[in-house]
Amino acid sequence: MLVLLGAGAMLWMAWQLARRSELGEASRAHLAITFWQGVALQFVNLRPGSMHS
């Protein structure tokens, strides 16, 4: 049951993103990420660490 609920939530989010028109209008300056920002992001992403249980 939980798997179906999760799949439904993912489909709903994908549908919401597909309907947005502003997504294609993002500025390249706002999307740029530096090397050090990418390194810092690795420590924020907790999912890979939680998979080693």
C-alpha positions in Angstrom: 0.0 0.0 0.0 2.8 2.4 0.9 4.5 1.7 -2.5 1.3 2.7 -4.3 1.0 5.9 -2.3 4.6 6.8 -3.0 4.1 6.1 -6.7 1.0 8.2 -6.8 2.8 11.1 -5.1 5.7 10.9 -7.6 3.2 10.9 -10.5 1.4 13.9 -9.1 4.6 15.9 -8.7 5.7 15.0 -12.2 2.3 16.1 -13.6 2.6 19.4 -11.7 6.1 20.0 -13.0 5.1 19.2 -16.6 2.2 21.7 -16.4 4.4 24.6 -15.3 5.5 27.2 -17.9 8.1 29.0 -15.8 10.4 25.9 -15.7 11.6 26.5 -19.2 12.3 30.2 -18.5 15.0 29.7 -15.8 18.0 31.9 -16.1 21.4 30.2 -16.6 22.9 32.5 -14.0 20.6 31.1 -11.3 21.3 27.5 -12.3 25.1 27.8 -12.2 26.8 25.9 -9.4 30.4 26.1 -8.5 32.6 23.1 -7.7 32.7 23.9 -4.0 28.9 24.2 -3.9 28.7 20.8 -5.4 31.1 19.4 -2.8 29.0 20.9 0.0 25.8 19.5 -1.6 27.2 16.0 -1.2 27.1 16.4 2.6 23.5 17.6 2.6 22.2 14.7 0.6 21.5 12.1 3.3 20.1 9.3 1.1 23.3 7.6 0.0 24.4 7.4 3.7 21.1 5.9 4.8 21.4 3.0 2.2 24.3 1.4 4.1 22.4 -0.1 7.0 
